[in-house]
Amino acid sequence: MMDKYDIDEALRRAVTRIIRRGIRLGEKKGRVITIARSASADPIDIRELNPDTVVGAERLRDFVKGKKNFYTFAGLGKLSEPNRIHWTALNRPLHQRILLSWLVLFAMMLRAGRLKNSLYRRAGVTIGKDTEIMQACWIDQFCPELISIGDNTLVGAFCKITSHAYEGAGKFRVGLVRIGDNCILASGVAMGAIRIGDGTRVLPNTTLSPYFARLHKNSIVSALPPSVTRTEDRGRKAEDGGRKAEDGGRKTEDGGRKTEDGGRKTEDGGRKAEDGGRKTEDGGRKTEDGGRKTEDGRRKAEDGRQRTEDGRQRTEDGRQRTEDGRQRTEGRGRRTEGRGRRTEDRGRRTEGRGRRTEGRGRRTEDRMLNFNKSSKKD
């Protein structure tokens, strides 16, 4: 069975995979996707955590260091936006999503047994020894490797175990589901990212997430605890109610006196409230001035972001021009080398012509000598 270190490492690998696909899809769609360690933490641009760069990989290791229960991704866009990115596309390619969906759907219809557990393990779920998963139990296909179920645990029919939660408007969470040993999850139990201790028992139709992030071992959880009421108990409760009513009457009289005193204090408070109102007006004027300054700061920040984006674009254009220049330089070098070779060939041909001319000169001299000799004999 997978231990705690391995399941935490599985979450880190899943986050790295989602970040890598998110950067590629975000550049294609022109969107900025963010990630946060929790629902209330400050979001970070996933491009700063690019695992394919040296600096980004170092930042990503620091970001996912330690043990986290879930991470939140946002910025995928609303349904009406044309460049919206569907949240399921960030996790895996389409063919892998289809394969996992059919595998989990088929396993869900099977009765509890070794074949069912084997199919879930093939999908990536960690399932312990002698664990039984009943029919119609839905186990999330989004990131099944983030779900771990211990030994000798019973998961009832119609349970829902999910490693993700889509919150709308292009925002979703992904996290770990840890279910300990010797647990009983009755029919209809629903949960998201959670850690359930050993020996825990959850009664039917109980929703654990987002109400619980952790259940300690040997806990018993119920959505609607039953109650029992007897007739004798009702009579005693009526007598107790009468006594409490008398006590309430006395307290009401005392409350009336206190109300008169409170009225006087209210008049004094009214005068103080008027003074406070004047101060509030002055504070409101100051708040308006601060709001104007904040708006100016936002505009400047937006201009800075635009300039930064323009600088990035210019840098990219410069890189492209540099690459084109390199290619042109290489082409010129090749042409110059070809010209040198042609010049060398021309030199060899010229040298050959010189040798042929020298040979002709020698033959001409020989002819002249022979002619002179002939002339002298005559």
N, C-alpha and C positions, 0 to 999 in steps of 0.2 A: 504494500500500500504506500502511496505517496506521503512523505512526511511534510512538516510545515515548511521547511526550507524549499522543497521542490515546488509546492503549490504557490509560494510567494514568487519563486523564479518564473513559474508559468505566467503569473500576472505581469511580470516585467517583460517577458517575451511578447505577450499579447499587446501591451501598451506600445512597445517598440514597433510591432507590425502595424498597428493602427496609425501611429505617427508617420511612419514611412509612406503608407498609402495616402494619408491625409495631406502630406506635403505635395505629393504628385497631383492629386485631384484638386487641391486648393489652387495651385499654380495654373492648372488647366481651366478652372472655372473662375479664377480671379477672386477667391475668397480667402479670408484670414481665419484659420481654425485655431482655437485655444484649448488648453488643457489645464485642469486644476486638481490639486490633491484631495479636495473635499468640496462639498457644496458651497461652503462659505469662504474658501481660500481664494486668493487673487489668481486670475487666469494668466497663463503664459502662452505666447505665440509658439506653436509647435515647430516653426521653422528655426527657432533658437535651439531646439533639441534634436536637430537633424542627425540621425545615427550614421549617416554616410559621410560626415565631415569630422575632422579631428576635434574641433572645439565643440560641435554639437553633441558628439558621442560622450565627451567628458561631462558636459552639462546634463545629459540624459542620465548618466550613471549617478550623479549627485541627486537628480530629481526623484528617481525611483528607489533611492537607497532606503533601507529599513523595511518595515512591514506596514503596508497600507491595505485597507479593506476595499477601497474602490477609488476610481478616478473619474472625473467629469470632463467630457468634451463638449464644446459649444462652437457656434459660428457657422453652422452648416447651411443656414438660411431657412426662411419660412416657405410655406407651400406655394405662395403667390410669386416668389422671386424666380426669375428665369434661370439664374445661375445657381440654383439650390442644389446641394449635394445630398443624396439619400444616405441616411446614417448607416444603413447596412453595407454600403459599398466600401466603407472605411476599413472593414474588418478583413474580408477575404474576397477573391475574385468570384464572379458569378457562378462558375461551374462548381467551385468548392461549396458555396452556399447551398446550391441546389442539392448536391450530393448529401451534405449533412442533414438538410431538411428531410429528405426522403428516408435516410437511415434512422433518424430519431422518430419520425412518424411511424415507420414500420415497427420499430422496437416498442413504441408506446402501445400498439395494439396486441402485443404478445402477453401471455400470462407470465407470472414470476417464474424465473428459472435461469439456468446457466446460459441458455442461448440469448435471452434478453440482456443479461449482464455483459455477455461477450460483445454484443452489438454496441452497447453503450460505451464499453471500454474502447472499442474500435473507433468510436466517434471522439474519444478523448476524455470521457468521464472517468474519474478514479473511484472504483467500487471495491469495498473490502470483502473479506471472506464471509460466506453465509448471509449476505445481505439480500433481502427480497424487495423487489419493486413491483407493485401491483399494476394491473391493467389501467389504461387511460391516465397514467401519471405522466405529465409533460415535463421533460427535462430540456432546458434551453439549448438550442442548436447554435446560438450566436457565438459563444465561447465555451463549449462544453469542457474544455481542458481546465477551466477555472472552478469546476464543481468537484468536490471530494466527499464521498460517503464512506463512513467507517465500517468496521466489522459488525456482523450480527445485528444489523439495523433493518427496521421495517418501514417502508415508505408506502402509505396507503393509496388507494385509487383516487383519481382526480386531484392529486397533489400537483402543485406548480412550483418548480425549482428553476429560477432564472438567474443568470449571471449578468444581466443587463437590465436597464430601465430607461425607456425613451420618455423624455419629459416634454416633448413638443418644441416647436420653433427652432429646430435644428440643434437640440441639446440632448445628450444621453449620458448615462453612467455605465461603467463596466467594473465589476468587482468579483470578489471571491465568495464562494459558498462552501463552508466547512461544516459537515455534519459528523459528529463523533461516533463512538462505538456504543452498541447496545441501546440505541435510541428507537423510539416509536413515534412515527408521524402518522396520525390518523387521517381518514379520508377528508379531502378538501383543504388541506393545509397549503398555504401560499407563502412564499418567501423570496427575497432577493439576496443581496450581499449580506451575509450573516455568519457568525461563528456559534455553533451549537455544541455544548459540552456533552461529555459521555453520560449515558443513562437518562437523557432528557425525554420527557413524554409530552407531546403536543396533542390536545384533544381536537375533535373534528371541526372543520370549517373555521379554522383560526388563521388569521393573516398576521404574519410576524413582521414583515417589512412594510413601511419604514419605521415601525414602532420600536423594534429591537435591533441593535447592532451585535449583541452577544447574549447568549443564554448560558448560565453557569451549569455545571454538571448536576444531574439528578433534579433538574427543575421540572415543574408541571405547569403547562400553559394552557389556558382555556379562554375562548372568546366570550362566552356567556356562562359564568358559573351558576349552577342551579341553587335554589333555595327551598326550604321546607318550613311551613308555618302551621302550628296546631291551635285548636279552639281555646284551650286554657291560656296559651300565651297571648291570644288576642285580648282576653279579659284583663289580664295583668297590665297589658299595654294600655288599655283604656283607663284604668285607675291611675297609672303613672301619667297619662296624658292630662287627667283632671288636675292632679297636683301641679303639673307643670303649667297649666292654664292659670291657676291661682297665683303661682309665682310670677307668671307673665303679667297679670294685672297689677301686682305691686310694682313690678319693674316699669310698667307703663306710666304709673303715677310719678315715679321717680324720673322717668324720662320726660314727662311734661315739665317738671320743674327745671330739668336741665335744658329743655327746649327754650324756656324763657331766658335763661342765662345765655343760651346760644344766640337768641335773637339780638340781645344787647351786643354780644361779641360780633354778630354779623354786621350791625351798623358800623362798629369800629372797622371791621374788615372792609366794608364798602368804601369808607373814606380812604383806607390804604389802597384799595383796588383802583380808585380814581388816580391816586398818585402813581401806582404801578402802570396804569394805562398811559399816562403821559410818558413815562419812561419807555414803555413798549413802543409808542409812536416814534420816539427818538431812535430806539433800536431798529425799528423797521426801516427808517430812512438810511441808517448805516448799512442794514442788510441789503437794501436796494443798490447802494453804492458798491458794496462787495460783490453783488451779483453781476453788475456791469463789468467790474474788473475781472471776475471769473470768466465771463463770456468773451472778453478781449483775450484772456489767456488761452481759452479754448481755440479761438480763431488762430492765434499765433501757433499753437501746437499743431493745428490742422495744416497750416502753411508749412511748418517744419516737416511734417510727415510727407507732404506733397513734394517738397524739395528733396527729401531723402529718397523718395521713390524715383524722382527725375534723375537724381545722381546715380541710383542703381541702374536705371535704364541707359544712361550715358556710359557708365562703366561697362555694361554688357555690349553696347555698340562699339566701344573702344576695343574690347576683347575680340569682337568679330572682325573689326578692321585690321587688328594686329594679325589675326589668323590669316585673313586674306592677303596681307602684305607678305607674311611668311611663304604662303603658297606661290605668290607672284615671284618672290626672290628665288625660291627653289626652281621655278620654271625658267627664270632668266639664267640661273646657273647652268641648268641643263642645256639651254640654247647656246650659252657661251662655250661650254665644253664641246658641243657639236661643231661650233665654228672652228675651235682649235684643232679638232680632229680633221676637218676639211682643209684647213690651212696646212697642216702637216702633210696631208695627202698631196696637196698642190706642190709643196716643197719637194716631195719625193719625185713627182712627175717632172718638175723643172730640172732636178738633178739628173734624171734619166735623159732628158732632152740635151743637157750639157754634154753628157757622156757621148751621146750619139753625134753631136756636132763635132766633138773632139775627134771621134773616129773618122768622120768625113774629112776633117782637115788633114789627118795623117794620110788618108788614101789620096788626097789631092797632092800632097807633097811627094808621095811615091810616084804618082803619075808624072809630075814635073821632072823628077830626077830621071825617070825612064825616057822622057821626051828629050831631055838635054843630052843624055847619052846617045840617043838615036841621031840627034842632030850632029854631034861631033863625028860619028862614024861616017855619015854622009859627006 
